[in-house]
């Protein structure tokens, strides 16, 4: 397996969007066009993985996190991390995480990450803990807002648990 990880380039956008469309995920080209514009503006870096020249996955590092506690503490956030299902369990996600953490370590001693709470996120939940991420201590968040005791929400992609990792 020849794995290449590099930053997103304009010629990648259509093939990435098509790869997700083929598995029924709503990840349109406009998302990657936005990521590329944010990367060019220095707001985000988007790292893409290719196996033998074929797109396999990506993650982004958002320098000003959407999650308010990370933003207030200047903790960059690894966000929108995906590996295509047929490339999972081949260490591609691990290599993407290492590349993202290397990017973050150049600017911050701490990395932040959030993960969804329903079973589709189970592999990511395990990966983050095994990589040394620990809960940020604020409990669950919904749409980036920490939930107070007793508030009821829907368990969907907006329900998130946030972690941090000391990099240095």
DOLOKOL-287934 format. One line per field, with one value per residue: chain; residue number from 0; x, y, z of N, C-alpha, C, O in turn. Coordinates in Angstrom, 2 decimals. Each point is the difference from the previous one (the first is absolute). Example, Ala and Ser with C-alpha at 12.3 -4.5 7.8 and 13.67 -1.06 7.14 Angstrom:
BEGIN
chain: [A,A]
resi: [0,1]
nxx: [13.19,-1.39]
nyy: [-5.69,1.07]
nzz: [7.80,-1.38]
caxx: [-0.89,0.82]
cayy: [1.19,1.19]
cazz: [0.00,0.06]
cxx: [0.90,-0.77]
cyy: [1.20,1.09]
czz: [0.00,0.73]
oxx: [1.04,0.51]
oyy: [-0.02,1.11]
ozz: [0.66,0.17]
! end
This chain:
BEGIN
chain: [A,A,A,A,A,A,A,A,A,A,A,A,A,A,A,A,A,A,A,A,A,A,A,A,A,A,A,A,A,A,A,A,A,A,A,A,A,A,A,A,A,A,A,A,A,A,A,A,A,A,A,A,A,A,A,A,A,A,A,A,A,A,A,A,A,A,A,A,A,A,A,A,A,A,A,A,A,A,A,A,A,A,A,A,A,A,A,A,A,A,A,A,A,A,A,A,A,A,A,A,A,A,A,A,A,A,A,A,A,A,A,A,A,A,A,A,A,A,A,A,A,A,A,A,A,A,A,A,A,A,A,A,A,A,A,A,A,A,A,A,A,A,A,A,A,A,A,A,A,A,A,A,A,A,A,A,A,A,A,A,A,A,A,A,A,A,A,A]
resi: [0,1,2,3,4,5,6,7,8,9,10,11,12,13,14,15,16,17,18,19,20,21,22,23,24,25,26,27,28,29,30,31,32,33,34,35,36,37,38,39,40,41,42,43,44,45,46,47,48,49,50,51,52,53,54,55,56,57,58,59,60,61,62,63,64,65,66,67,68,69,70,71,72,73,74,75,76,77,78,79,80,81,82,83,84,85,86,87,88,89,90,91,92,93,94,95,96,97,98,99,100,101,102,103,104,105,106,107,108,109,110,111,112,113,114,115,116,117,118,119,120,121,122,123,124,125,126,127,128,129,130,131,132,133,134,135,136,137,138,139,140,141,142,143,144,145,146,147,148,149,150,151,152,153,154,155,156,157,158,159,160,161,162,163,164,165,166,167]
nxx: [0.85,-1.06,1.09,-1.93,1.74,-2.08,1.35,-1.66,-0.75,0.72,2.16,0.50,0.06,0.76,2.23,0.76,-0.05,1.53,2.01,0.12,0.56,2.17,0.86,-0.23,2.16,-1.05,0.94,-1.56,-0.43,-2.23,-0.71,-0.12,-2.00,-1.81,-0.45,-0.89,-2.22,-1.28,-0.29,-1.45,-1.96,0.42,-1.73,0.78,-0.06,0.48,-0.44,1.43,-1.80,2.19,-1.76,2.22,0.44,-0.15,-1.59,1.23,1.14,-1.36,1.50,-1.49,1.29,-1.34,0.77,-1.64,0.90,-0.82,1.38,-2.11,-0.96,-0.95,-2.11,-1.61,-0.38,-1.47,-2.08,2.10,-1.23,0.34,0.33,-2.02,-0.61,1.21,-1.03,1.03,-2.25,-0.31,-0.42,-2.17,0.46,0.05,-1.33,-1.68,-1.58,0.61,-0.14,-2.02,-0.63,0.80,-1.08,-1.84,0.26,0.36,-1.79,-1.29,0.79,-0.83,-1.94,-0.13,-0.12,-1.38,-0.34,-0.92,-1.39,-0.91,-1.33,-0.26,-2.18,-0.06,-1.61,-1.53,-0.86,-1.43,-0.47,-1.70,-2.09,-0.69,-0.86,-2.06,-1.73,-0.81,-1.43,-1.47,-1.43,0.18,-1.24,-1.42,-1.13,-0.06,1.17,-2.06,0.45,-0.85,0.58,1.14,-2.04,1.39,0.29,-1.80,0.67,0.12,1.98,-2.01,1.13,0.29,-0.80,0.97,-0.34,-2.15,-0.88,0.50,1.49,0.05,1.26,1.08,1.21,0.71,0.20,-0.50]
nyy: [-1.19,0.69,0.03,0.80,1.01,0.63,1.72,0.75,-1.55,1.91,-0.36,1.00,2.19,0.52,0.15,2.01,1.88,0.07,0.75,2.22,1.25,-0.20,1.56,1.40,0.26,0.74,-0.80,1.55,-0.16,0.19,-2.11,-1.42,0.22,-0.94,-2.19,-0.55,0.21,-1.66,-1.72,0.13,-0.59,-2.14,-0.29,-0.47,-1.79,0.12,-1.32,0.10,-1.35,-0.41,-1.05,-0.05,1.68,-1.80,1.20,1.10,1.88,0.29,1.65,0.49,1.56,-0.45,1.36,0.31,-0.92,-1.84,-1.74,0.62,-1.86,-1.20,0.30,-0.67,-2.17,0.90,-0.68,-0.35,0.69,-1.79,0.64,-0.63,-1.30,0.15,-1.81,0.31,0.02,0.66,2.04,-0.46,1.11,2.16,0.43,-0.71,-1.37,-2.15,-1.22,-0.87,-1.90,-1.94,-0.86,-1.23,-2.13,-1.34,-0.68,-1.68,-2.07,-0.13,-1.04,-2.25,1.01,1.56,-2.18,1.06,-0.83,0.08,-0.46,-0.83,0.61,0.67,-1.55,1.35,0.83,-1.69,-0.30,1.23,-0.75,-1.72,0.37,0.88,-1.40,-1.17,1.47,-1.04,-0.77,2.18,-1.36,0.90,-1.94,-0.08,-1.91,-0.71,-0.75,2.05,-1.40,-1.76,-0.93,1.26,-2.23,1.31,0.44,-2.19,0.94,0.68,-1.93,1.19,-2.10,2.04,0.42,0.49,-2.06,1.68,-1.47,1.47,0.08,-0.85,1.39,-1.18,2.06,1.63]
nzz: [0.00,-1.85,1.98,-0.85,1.02,-0.59,-0.53,1.32,-1.44,-0.91,-0.41,1.95,-0.41,-2.01,-0.18,0.63,-1.20,-1.62,0.65,0.27,-1.77,-0.51,1.36,-1.76,-0.56,1.83,-1.87,0.46,-2.19,-0.08,0.32,-1.71,-0.99,0.98,-0.22,-1.98,-0.25,0.83,-1.44,-1.71,0.94,-0.57,-1.39,-2.04,1.34,-2.18,1.77,-1.72,0.25,-0.29,-0.89,0.35,1.43,1.34,-1.02,1.57,-0.47,1.77,-0.22,1.63,-0.98,1.75,-1.61,-1.46,1.83,-1.02,0.21,0.55,0.80,-1.63,-0.66,1.44,-0.44,-1.43,0.47,-0.70,-1.77,1.32,-2.12,0.72,1.73,-1.88,0.86,-1.98,-0.24,-2.10,0.86,0.28,1.92,-0.71,1.77,-1.29,0.83,0.07,-1.88,-0.42,1.05,-0.79,-1.78,0.41,0.65,-1.76,-1.18,0.77,-0.34,-2.08,0.50,-0.19,2.02,-0.86,0.50,-1.73,1.60,-2.04,1.77,-2.08,0.10,-2.12,0.15,-0.89,1.90,-0.28,-2.17,-0.79,0.30,-1.25,-2.04,-0.03,0.28,-1.72,-0.90,1.34,-1.55,0.53,1.29,-1.49,0.02,-2.23,0.05,0.53,-2.09,0.28,-1.67,0.90,0.07,1.25,0.05,-0.21,2.07,-0.48,-0.45,-0.74,-0.28,-1.86,0.14,0.15,-2.17,0.27,-0.22,1.41,-0.81,1.71,-1.87,1.78,-1.27,1.78,-0.88,1.43]
caxx: [-0.85,0.75,-0.82,0.47,-0.82,0.41,-1.09,-1.01,0.25,-1.23,-0.29,-0.51,-1.35,-1.03,0.16,-0.40,-1.46,-0.52,0.24,-1.02,-1.30,-0.11,-0.40,-1.24,0.21,-0.20,1.24,0.08,1.21,0.01,0.66,1.45,0.34,0.09,1.22,1.16,0.04,0.44,1.42,0.75,-0.07,0.71,-0.96,-0.17,0.77,-0.72,0.95,-0.67,0.78,-0.16,0.63,0.32,-0.58,-1.45,-0.40,-0.36,-0.55,0.52,-0.39,0.36,0.37,-0.60,0.87,-0.91,-1.05,-1.39,-0.34,0.41,1.10,1.26,0.29,0.43,1.32,0.89,0.28,-0.44,-0.87,-0.10,-1.43,-0.41,0.98,-0.69,0.70,-0.99,-0.15,0.84,1.39,0.14,0.75,1.28,0.86,-0.06,-0.46,1.12,0.97,-0.61,0.04,1.39,0.29,-0.73,0.63,1.27,-0.36,-0.42,1.15,0.78,-0.65,-0.64,0.37,-1.21,-0.94,-1.37,-0.78,-1.33,-0.49,-1.42,-0.30,-0.75,0.91,0.82,1.25,0.69,1.41,0.70,0.09,1.10,1.27,0.44,0.46,1.25,1.04,0.35,-0.93,-0.78,-1.13,0.34,-0.59,-1.20,-1.17,-0.47,-0.35,-0.91,0.26,1.09,-0.39,-0.01,-1.37,-0.22,-0.68,-1.43,-0.45,-0.17,0.35,-0.03,1.30,0.32,1.37,0.29,0.31,1.44,0.82,1.27,1.23,1.25,1.23,1.23,0.91,1.42]
cayy: [1.19,1.25,1.04,1.38,0.99,1.36,0.96,0.03,0.79,0.20,-1.16,-1.10,0.25,-0.82,-1.42,-0.21,0.08,-1.20,-1.18,-0.01,-0.21,-1.43,-0.76,0.58,1.05,1.35,0.78,0.59,0.71,1.34,-0.11,-0.02,1.33,0.87,-0.38,0.50,1.45,0.22,-0.37,1.08,1.17,-0.29,-0.27,-1.44,-0.84,-1.24,-1.04,-1.07,-1.24,-0.78,-1.32,-0.35,1.04,0.12,0.69,-0.92,0.69,1.34,0.70,1.42,0.67,1.33,0.75,0.66,-1.01,0.42,-0.28,1.21,-0.17,-0.13,1.28,0.92,-0.44,-0.12,-1.40,-0.40,-1.17,-0.94,-0.03,-0.65,-1.05,-1.11,-0.98,-0.80,-1.30,-1.10,0.25,-0.02,-1.08,-0.14,1.02,1.26,0.98,0.27,0.86,1.34,0.63,0.39,1.17,1.13,0.38,0.65,1.37,0.74,0.17,1.15,1.22,-0.16,-1.23,-0.77,-0.23,-0.28,-0.78,-0.38,-1.23,-0.26,-0.91,-1.20,-1.11,0.20,0.65,-0.87,-0.19,1.26,0.16,-0.87,0.50,1.20,-0.40,-0.75,0.96,0.85,1.11,-0.11,0.94,1.36,0.25,0.83,-0.82,0.01,1.26,-0.14,1.06,0.82,0.65,-0.93,-0.27,0.04,-1.13,-0.15,0.38,-1.13,0.27,-1.15,-0.59,0.09,0.45,1.20,-0.39,-0.23,-0.07,0.58,-0.50,0.69,-0.80,0.76,-0.45,0.18]
cazz: [0.00,-0.12,0.59,-0.11,0.69,-0.37,0.12,-1.05,-1.20,-0.76,-0.85,0.84,0.49,-0.66,0.31,1.39,0.05,-0.67,0.85,1.05,-0.64,-0.32,1.20,0.49,0.99,-0.52,0.12,-1.34,-0.41,0.61,1.31,-0.20,-0.52,1.19,0.73,-0.74,0.19,1.38,0.05,-0.66,0.87,1.24,1.07,0.14,-0.91,-0.34,-0.37,-0.74,-0.11,-1.22,-0.02,-1.39,-0.85,0.16,1.21,1.09,1.17,0.28,1.22,-0.02,1.25,0.02,0.91,0.94,0.15,0.16,1.40,0.72,0.96,-0.72,-0.62,1.06,0.49,-1.17,-0.27,-1.33,0.04,-1.11,-0.31,-1.24,-0.22,-0.65,-0.83,-0.72,0.69,-0.51,0.36,1.46,0.66,-0.69,0.62,-0.73,0.98,0.92,-0.70,-0.13,1.33,0.25,-0.84,0.57,1.27,-0.35,-0.40,1.19,0.89,-0.46,0.48,1.31,0.69,0.27,-1.10,0.40,-0.96,0.46,-0.62,0.17,1.09,-0.36,-0.33,-1.21,0.42,0.94,-0.34,0.27,1.45,0.46,-0.54,0.71,1.33,-0.17,-0.38,1.14,0.21,1.23,-0.01,0.41,1.32,-0.08,-0.32,-1.37,-0.65,-1.14,-0.97,0.52,1.26,1.12,0.46,1.45,0.60,-0.25,-1.34,-0.90,-1.38,-0.90,-0.23,-1.42,-0.22,0.78,1.38,-0.07,1.20,-0.40,0.61,-0.29,0.13,0.16,-1.07,0.35]
cxx: [0.89,-0.91,0.67,-0.98,0.55,-1.18,-0.92,0.42,-1.27,-0.36,-0.53,-1.51,-1.05,0.12,-0.39,-1.53,-0.63,0.18,-1.05,-1.40,-0.21,-0.39,-1.23,0.14,-0.14,1.22,0.24,1.32,0.08,0.66,1.51,0.49,0.14,1.27,1.24,0.13,0.48,1.47,0.85,0.02,0.72,-0.90,-0.08,1.05,-0.80,1.04,-0.77,0.95,-0.37,0.75,0.17,-0.70,-1.49,-0.33,-0.48,-0.63,0.61,-0.34,0.37,0.43,-0.53,0.75,-0.80,-1.23,-1.39,-0.45,0.59,1.11,1.36,0.42,0.55,1.41,1.03,0.43,-0.50,-0.78,0.14,-1.49,-0.22,1.06,-0.73,0.98,-1.09,-0.06,0.92,1.49,0.23,0.76,1.29,1.00,0.00,-0.46,1.09,1.02,-0.54,0.04,1.42,0.37,-0.70,0.63,1.34,-0.25,-0.32,1.20,0.89,-0.56,-0.49,0.48,-1.20,-0.83,-1.37,-0.69,-1.36,-0.45,-1.48,-0.24,-0.81,0.96,0.85,1.35,0.84,1.49,0.81,0.15,1.16,1.36,0.51,0.53,1.33,1.16,0.33,-0.88,-0.81,-1.16,0.41,-0.66,-1.26,-1.25,-0.36,-0.30,-0.99,0.18,1.02,-0.27,-0.06,-1.41,-0.10,-0.74,-1.50,-0.48,-0.06,0.29,-0.14,1.42,0.23,1.43,0.38,0.32,1.44,0.63,1.40,1.16,1.17,1.16,1.18,1.00,1.46,0.22]
cyy: [1.24,1.13,1.35,0.89,1.36,0.93,-0.07,0.91,0.05,-1.22,-1.19,0.07,-0.92,-1.47,-0.30,0.00,-1.24,-1.24,-0.08,-0.20,-1.49,-0.84,0.62,1.06,1.36,0.86,0.65,0.74,1.37,-0.01,0.09,1.29,0.99,-0.32,0.52,1.51,0.34,-0.36,1.12,1.27,-0.22,-0.30,-1.49,-0.67,-1.28,-0.98,-1.15,-1.19,-0.72,-1.32,-0.40,0.96,0.20,0.66,-1.01,0.69,1.38,0.40,1.46,0.42,1.42,0.80,0.78,-0.89,0.62,-0.17,1.11,-0.22,-0.18,1.34,0.98,-0.32,-0.14,-1.44,-0.33,-1.31,-0.84,-0.19,-0.67,-0.99,-1.22,-0.87,-0.83,-1.40,-1.11,0.22,-0.01,-1.23,-0.32,1.06,1.33,1.11,0.37,0.92,1.41,0.74,0.48,1.26,1.24,0.49,0.68,1.44,0.85,0.31,1.17,1.32,-0.08,-1.27,-0.94,-0.12,-0.28,-0.80,-0.29,-1.25,-0.16,-1.13,-1.23,-1.05,0.18,0.62,-0.88,-0.18,1.27,0.23,-0.82,0.53,1.18,-0.35,-0.74,0.89,0.98,1.22,-0.27,1.00,1.38,0.40,0.84,-0.79,0.11,1.41,-0.32,1.21,1.00,0.68,-1.04,-0.13,0.10,-1.26,0.03,0.38,-1.23,0.44,-1.29,-0.52,-0.06,0.51,1.23,-0.31,-0.50,-0.04,0.45,-0.50,0.94,-0.98,0.96,-0.55,0.11,-0.21]
czz: [0.00,0.48,-0.15,0.75,-0.35,0.17,-1.22,-1.14,-0.84,-0.84,0.78,0.21,-0.63,0.36,1.44,0.10,-0.65,0.86,1.10,-0.58,-0.30,1.21,0.67,1.08,-0.67,0.31,-1.36,-0.25,0.66,1.39,-0.16,-0.66,1.15,0.79,-0.71,0.16,1.41,0.17,-0.61,0.83,1.33,1.18,0.34,-0.89,-0.20,-0.53,-0.65,-0.13,-1.29,0.15,-1.46,-0.97,0.13,1.33,1.04,1.19,0.17,1.43,-0.18,1.39,-0.11,1.07,1.03,0.11,0.09,1.45,0.87,1.03,-0.68,-0.61,1.04,0.50,-1.13,-0.27,-1.40,0.09,-1.26,-0.24,-1.35,-0.45,-0.55,-0.78,-0.67,0.62,-0.51,0.25,1.52,0.46,-0.75,0.48,-0.74,0.94,0.99,-0.64,-0.22,1.33,0.32,-0.79,0.53,1.29,-0.24,-0.43,1.23,0.90,-0.41,0.54,1.43,0.66,0.25,-1.28,0.58,-1.07,0.62,-0.72,0.30,0.98,-0.41,-0.59,-1.26,0.34,0.93,-0.29,0.28,1.51,0.55,-0.46,0.82,1.38,-0.10,-0.39,1.12,0.21,1.26,-0.06,0.50,1.32,-0.01,-0.32,-1.46,-0.49,-1.12,-0.89,0.55,1.33,1.10,0.55,1.52,0.46,-0.36,-1.39,-0.89,-1.43,-0.81,-0.17,-1.50,-0.13,0.82,1.47,0.03,1.39,-0.43,0.85,-0.32,0.18,0.13,-1.01,0.37,1.46]
oxx: [0.85,-0.88,1.17,-1.21,1.20,-1.11,0.42,0.52,-0.85,-1.18,-0.45,-0.63,-0.78,-1.00,-0.52,-0.58,-0.98,-0.88,-0.48,-0.83,-1.12,-0.57,-0.38,-0.96,0.45,0.04,0.84,0.72,1.10,0.60,0.66,1.14,0.90,0.72,0.93,1.10,0.80,0.73,1.02,0.93,0.10,0.45,-0.41,0.45,-0.54,0.62,-0.97,1.21,-1.17,1.13,-0.98,-0.48,-0.54,0.62,-0.76,-0.80,0.88,-0.83,0.84,-0.43,0.41,-0.07,0.47,-0.91,-0.17,-0.84,1.22,0.92,1.01,1.16,0.98,0.74,1.11,1.16,-1.21,0.26,-0.11,-0.75,0.86,0.71,-0.87,0.87,-0.92,1.03,0.52,0.81,1.11,0.09,0.49,1.02,0.80,0.56,0.14,0.47,0.74,0.31,0.19,0.66,0.58,0.13,0.37,0.75,0.48,0.10,0.75,0.70,-0.14,0.26,0.18,-0.17,-0.11,0.36,-0.11,0.44,-0.47,0.92,-0.29,1.15,1.08,0.95,1.02,0.82,1.12,1.05,0.79,0.95,1.18,1.03,0.92,1.16,0.83,0.33,-0.41,0.13,0.83,0.27,-0.48,-1.07,0.82,-0.32,0.01,-0.20,-0.12,0.86,-0.68,-0.70,0.82,-0.61,-0.64,-1.14,0.92,-0.41,-0.19,0.95,-0.36,0.74,1.18,0.55,0.34,-0.45,0.53,-0.13,-0.05,-0.11,0.14,0.30,0.83,1.13]
oyy: [0.17,0.44,0.17,-0.12,0.25,-0.43,-0.38,1.09,-0.89,-0.32,-0.97,-1.02,-0.62,-0.67,-1.08,-0.89,-0.53,-0.86,-1.09,-0.68,-0.50,-1.08,-0.41,0.31,0.19,0.72,-0.47,0.36,0.46,1.00,0.71,0.41,0.83,0.90,0.48,0.51,0.92,0.66,0.38,0.79,0.92,0.01,-0.36,0.59,-0.56,0.22,-0.50,0.15,-0.09,-0.02,-0.13,-0.41,0.93,-0.30,-0.91,-0.61,0.41,-0.61,0.35,-0.56,0.77,-0.32,0.17,0.08,1.10,0.76,0.15,0.81,0.49,0.39,0.71,0.89,-0.48,-0.25,0.03,-0.84,0.50,-0.38,0.03,0.22,-0.56,0.51,-0.48,-0.57,-0.77,-0.88,0.21,-1.00,-1.13,0.23,0.88,1.10,1.17,0.95,0.97,1.19,1.11,0.90,1.08,1.20,0.91,0.90,1.13,1.11,0.53,1.02,1.03,-1.00,-1.11,0.97,-0.62,0.06,-0.15,-0.29,0.33,-0.74,-0.83,0.32,-0.58,-0.15,0.45,0.07,-0.08,0.44,0.49,0.03,0.06,0.53,0.26,-0.34,0.89,0.86,-1.13,1.05,0.12,1.08,0.38,0.59,0.37,0.90,-1.09,1.14,1.21,0.72,-1.02,0.99,-0.59,-0.70,1.04,-0.30,-0.82,1.08,-1.07,0.78,-0.97,0.01,0.26,0.85,-0.99,0.68,-0.51,-0.23,0.77,-1.03,0.93,-1.20,-0.73,0.12]
ozz: [0.87,-0.74,0.34,-0.18,0.14,0.32,-1.10,0.22,0.10,-0.15,-0.61,0.28,0.72,0.23,0.28,0.61,0.52,0.04,0.32,0.61,0.12,-0.16,1.10,0.70,-1.13,1.00,-0.77,0.92,0.31,0.40,0.75,0.21,0.00,0.42,0.66,0.19,0.18,0.75,0.57,-0.10,0.81,1.14,1.11,-0.99,0.95,-1.04,0.55,-0.17,-0.37,0.48,-0.74,-1.06,-0.59,1.02,-0.31,0.71,-0.75,0.66,-0.83,1.01,-0.87,1.19,1.13,-0.82,0.52,0.48,0.09,0.04,0.51,0.08,-0.26,0.41,0.23,-0.33,-0.23,0.86,-1.12,0.90,-0.88,-0.99,0.67,-0.71,0.67,0.36,0.81,-0.31,0.47,-0.71,0.03,-0.65,0.31,-0.01,0.36,0.63,0.11,0.04,0.50,0.52,0.02,0.21,0.74,0.39,0.12,0.52,0.82,-0.01,0.67,-0.68,0.50,-0.74,1.06,-1.18,1.22,-1.11,1.09,0.35,0.86,-0.30,-0.08,-0.77,0.51,0.91,0.49,0.46,0.81,0.78,0.34,0.43,0.78,0.27,-0.18,0.82,0.26,-0.63,0.90,0.52,1.07,-0.16,-0.84,0.77,-0.57,0.43,-0.20,0.50,-0.14,0.19,0.71,-0.80,0.09,-0.35,0.00,-0.43,0.57,-0.14,-0.67,0.98,0.21,0.69,-0.65,0.92,-0.98,1.21,-0.96,0.66,-0.79,0.01,-0.53,0.48]
! end
